[in-house]
Amino acid sequence: MTLRITEIFYSLQGETRTAGLPTVFVRLTGCPLRCQYCDTAYAFQGGQSMSLPDILAQVAQYMPVAPGIRPPWMAEVSKMQEHFFDLPPASLVEPFAGALPCKARYVTVTGGEPLAQKNCLALLTALCDAGYEVSLETSGALDISAVDPRVSKVVDIKTPASDESDKNLYSNIEHITARDHIKFVLCDREDYLWAKDIMLRYNLPARCEILFSPSHQQISATLLADWILQDRLPVRLQIQLHKYLWGNTPGK
């Protein structure tokens, strides 16, 4: 079993309720949509074919420093304190004694559109079985009914200004649970009003957390925040943290 992979990288989650947390991202290649604001067009084609075991092995390589970890800089710290401060080499690093490796906790499968590859479902299940907290970022244009229930789904509803709103698969709403998110990327005032109407029409806040995200450099996050407060909407304003930190740099 193989999948076509654009990149696997370790960064900070930029979106959803785990924003800011270190996360391993598995970016699958290919997407049937062409949203006008897409920031990952490099994932439309190319990539490399990887087996499921190879993907799992690469994900497992990312081990954050945490209680129970002996980080690589520990030996250097020990040498420095002995040389400069005349302290016993073990005094600073004693709390790390007997430390053991620990896997990264969060994994996000993204794209492109990951569900465009049929083996994505098996990848999601394998990651869950390996003990990760797994999220899936999907465009909302493909069926999510077969996604492992342990996965937190982040499902887009494309707005008119995306140029792909006709691809929305509204039957997906029936498969949304409280652990999931529905995301609207908004480009202008018309998008905001449209999203508000869809949210109320389908009673989306009763199903899961709703994310309103300003399209980067197309609408002011401050302006969107003012609209949300003015209308007292039960949504989370989401800015893409990674873009504020690194821009559109691949692998970040």
QUILINLIN-V563559 format. One record per residue. OMEGA is omega as a letter, one per 20 degrees, with the letter a starting at -180 (* if undefined). BURIAL is 1 if it has 24 or more other C-alpha atoms within 12 Angstrom, else 0. D_FIRST is the distance of its C-alpha to the first C-alpha in Angstrom with 2 decimals. Layout:
((OMEGA;BURIAL;D_FIRST) (OMEGA;BURIAL;D_FIRST))
This chain:
((a;0;0.00) (r;0;3.79) (r;1;7.11) (a;1;10.57) (r;1;12.86) (a;1;16.64) (r;1;17.75) (a;1;17.61) (a;1;21.21) (a;1;23.76) (r;1;26.63) (r;1;28.85) (a;1;27.77) (a;1;30.01) (r;1;29.91) (a;1;30.18) (r;1;31.83) (r;1;30.04) (r;0;31.45) (a;0;32.48) (r;1;30.18) (a;1;27.95) (r;1;24.33) (r;1;21.02) (r;1;19.67) (a;1;16.13) (r;1;16.85) (a;1;14.32) (r;1;15.52) (r;1;17.28) (r;1;19.88) (a;1;21.88) (r;1;24.97) (r;1;27.57) (a;1;29.65) (a;0;32.77) (a;1;32.45) (r;1;28.79) (r;0;28.53) (r;1;24.96) (r;1;25.26) (r;1;23.75) (a;1;20.32) (a;1;20.82) (a;0;19.33) (a;0;18.19) (r;0;15.93) (r;0;13.46) (a;0;9.84) (r;1;8.43) (r;0;5.73) (r;1;6.18) (r;0;8.90) (r;0;10.46) (a;1;10.89) (r;1;12.44) (a;0;14.53) (r;1;15.88) (a;1;16.80) (a;1;18.56) (a;0;20.69) (a;1;22.84) (a;1;25.63) (r;1;28.64) (a;0;32.17) (r;0;33.27) (a;0;35.44) (a;0;34.12) (r;0;32.95) (a;0;34.78) (a;0;34.35) (a;0;34.86) (a;0;38.16) (a;0;39.81) (r;0;41.29) (r;0;42.87) (a;0;44.42) (r;0;45.92) (a;0;47.49) (a;0;48.89) (r;0;50.60) (a;0;52.17) (a;0;53.49) (a;0;54.71) (r;0;55.62) (r;0;56.65) (r;0;54.35) (a;0;52.68) (a;0;49.18) (a;0;47.54) (a;0;49.35) (a;0;46.97) (a;1;43.70) (a;0;44.83) (a;0;42.95) (a;0;39.65) (r;0;40.59) (a;0;38.02) (a;0;35.30) (r;0;31.65) (r;0;28.41) (r;0;26.98) (r;1;23.70) (a;1;23.93) (a;1;24.38) (r;1;23.13) (r;1;19.83) (r;1;19.74) (a;1;16.82) (a;1;18.53) (j;1;18.60) (r;1;19.55) (a;1;18.48) (a;1;15.25) (r;1;15.18) (r;1;15.20) (a;1;11.40) (a;0;10.29) (r;1;7.30) (a;1;10.24) (r;1;11.52) (r;1;8.99) (r;1;9.59) (a;1;13.24) (a;1;13.43) (r;1;11.97) (r;1;14.54) (a;1;17.20) (r;0;16.64) (r;0;17.13) (r;0;20.48) (r;1;20.36) (a;1;22.29) (r;1;19.81) (r;1;20.95) (r;1;19.47) (a;1;21.47) (a;1;21.36) (a;1;23.82) (a;1;24.83) (a;1;24.26) (a;1;21.15) (r;1;21.03) (a;1;20.47) (a;0;21.30) (r;0;17.89) (r;1;17.44) (a;1;17.70) (r;1;21.50) (a;1;21.43) (r;1;20.35) (a;1;23.33) (r;1;22.96) (a;1;24.97) (r;1;25.59) (q;1;27.68) (a;1;30.43) (a;1;31.24) (a;1;34.98) (a;1;37.07) (r;1;37.42) (a;1;33.66) (a;0;34.04) (a;1;31.08) (r;1;32.73) (a;0;32.46) (a;1;28.67) (r;1;29.12) (a;0;27.63) (r;1;30.35) (r;0;28.94) (a;1;26.55) (r;1;29.67) (a;0;29.73) (r;1;26.48) (r;1;27.84) (a;1;28.93) (a;0;31.24) (a;1;28.49) (r;1;27.37) (r;1;29.06) (a;1;30.10) (r;1;30.84) (r;1;33.30) (a;1;33.56) (a;1;37.20) (a;1;38.87) (a;1;42.45) (r;1;44.93) (r;0;43.91) (a;1;40.30) (a;1;41.68) (r;1;43.87) (a;1;41.12) (r;1;38.72) (r;1;41.55) (r;0;42.18) (a;1;38.56) (a;1;38.40) (a;0;41.61) (a;0;40.95) (r;0;37.76) (a;0;39.14) (a;1;36.11) (r;1;37.72) (a;0;37.92) (a;0;34.13) (r;1;32.94) (a;1;33.96) (a;1;34.60) (r;1;34.13) (a;1;36.39) (r;1;35.33) (r;1;37.56) (a;1;35.92) (r;1;36.40) (r;0;39.68) (r;0;40.28) (a;1;41.97) (r;0;43.73) (r;1;42.20) (r;0;45.81) (r;0;46.70) (r;1;43.75) (r;1;44.74) (r;0;48.29) (a;1;47.18) (a;1;45.11) (r;0;48.10) (a;0;50.57) (r;0;48.72) (a;0;47.79) (r;1;44.21) (a;1;41.98) (r;1;39.22) (r;1;37.90) (a;1;38.64) (r;1;35.67) (a;1;35.94) (a;1;32.98) (a;1;33.90) (r;1;31.66) (r;1;33.47) (r;0;36.81) (a;0;35.75) (a;0;33.88) (a;0;34.13) (a;0;31.16) (r;0;29.98) (a;0;26.21) (r;1;24.61) (*;1;27.31))
